[in-house]
Amino acid sequence: MSVKDTLLKKLCSTITPKDFTWRELKKLMGLLGYNLVNKKGSRRKFYNSSTKAMLLAHEPHPEKEIPKYFVDLVKKHLKENGLLNE
């Protein structure tokens, strides 16, 4: 199983994962064709130039895990842009 498949499986598990990290999110989004654009402070933007899709994010600190509500937003974003088939 590829890294992309492993991360997608973890992201889309039946119960929203509490331990999905910022590092895993950056890796997955990169594998899906997104570039990370740094803004001021901890605001970040994932941008996919081929689909023109953009996802605004807040990099968590000091913890490494992203909040459960944001995991759900990522899944919704990927579904809406045809990058996730559940």
C-alpha positions in Angstrom: 0.0 0.0 0.0 1.4 3.4 -1.0 1.9 6.3 1.4 -0.9 8.1 -0.3 -3.3 5.2 0.1 -2.3 4.7 3.8 -2.9 8.4 4.6 -6.2 8.4 2.7 -7.3 5.3 4.6 -6.4 6.9 7.9 -8.2 10.2 7.0 -11.3 8.4 5.8 -11.7 5.9 8.7 -15.2 5.4 10.0 -14.4 7.3 13.1 -12.7 10.6 12.5 -9.1 10.2 13.7 -7.9 12.3 16.6 -4.2 11.7 15.7 -4.0 13.0 12.2 -1.0 15.2 12.3 -0.1 18.4 10.4 2.9 16.6 8.9 0.6 13.8 7.6 -1.8 16.4 6.1 1.1 18.3 4.4 2.3 15.0 2.9 -1.1 13.9 1.7 -2.0 17.2 0.2 1.3 17.3 -1.6 0.7 13.8 -3.0 -2.7 15.0 -4.2 -1.1 17.9 -6.2 -1.4 20.8 -3.6 1.3 23.3 -2.8 1.5 24.8 0.7 1.6 28.5 0.7 2.7 30.2 3.9 0.8 33.2 5.0 1.4 35.4 8.1 1.6 33.6 11.5 0.2 30.1 11.5 -2.3 30.6 8.6 -1.6 28.4 5.7 -3.1 27.8 2.3 -3.1 24.6 0.2 -3.5 25.4 -3.4 -3.9 22.9 -6.4 -2.9 24.8 -9.6 -4.5 22.1 -11.9 -7.9 22.2 -10.3 -7.7 25.8 -8.9 -8.9 24.4 -5.5 -7.8 26.1 -2.3 -8.0 25.0 1.3 -7.3 27.5 4.0 -5.8 26.0 7.2 -4.4 27.0 10.5 -1.3 25.1 11.4 -1.7 23.8 14.9 0.9 24.7 17.6 2.3 23.7 19.9 0.4 20.4 19.4 1.0 18.4 16.2 -2.5 16.9 15.7 -5.1 18.8 13.6 -8.5 19.1 15.2 -11.2 16.6 14.4 -13.5 19.3 12.8 -10.7 20.2 10.4 -10.2 16.5 9.4 -13.9 16.5 8.5 -13.4 19.8 6.5 -10.5 18.3 4.6 -12.5 15.2 3.7 -15.4 17.4 2.5 -13.0 19.6 0.4 -11.4 16.5 -1.2 -14.8 15.0 -2.1 -16.1 18.3 -3.5 -13.0 18.5 -5.8 -13.2 14.9 -7.0 -10.1 13.8 -5.2 -11.7 11.5 -2.7 -14.2 8.7 -3.4 -15.7 7.2 -0.3 
